[in-house]
């Protein structure tokens, strides 16, 4: 990878990381925020998303949403556990995609919307071990525990 490619990848990782971090932290600090409206207006798999919005499940849904976005953002910014959090982020993006899908149309497009683009970027990050490019994964992968347990290195990136 050339230096320009590394810098471009680093900037993309930081930019997307900040985007996710900001989306998550603003939900955490806003005591009135809830995923209820988004879930109850689901156009696809409406029964599933209504279940996510049910009173017994909604606190868990909100918690996972708020902290999932925040942790994904921190992971991308610091460049650590990028493969793991990117995989989980893809699932989260698909859960954001389906409620606004009225096949073949989505909120702002035809089949593809911003959530699919984010999911594809996260897949790319996981595939190329993006945390090893100017991230903490390089440092962590050289720790004695990673040498002792090489499979841990795969989770790091």
Buried (B, 14 or more C-beta within 10 A) or exposed (E): EEEEEEEEBBEBBBEBBEBBBEBBBEBBEEEEEBBBEBBEEBBBBBEBBEBBBEEEEBEEBBEBBBBBBBBBBBBBBBBBBBBBBBBBBBEBBEBBBBBBBEEEEBEEEEEEBBBBEBBEBBBEBBEBBBBBBBBBBBEBBEEEEBEEEEEBBEEBB
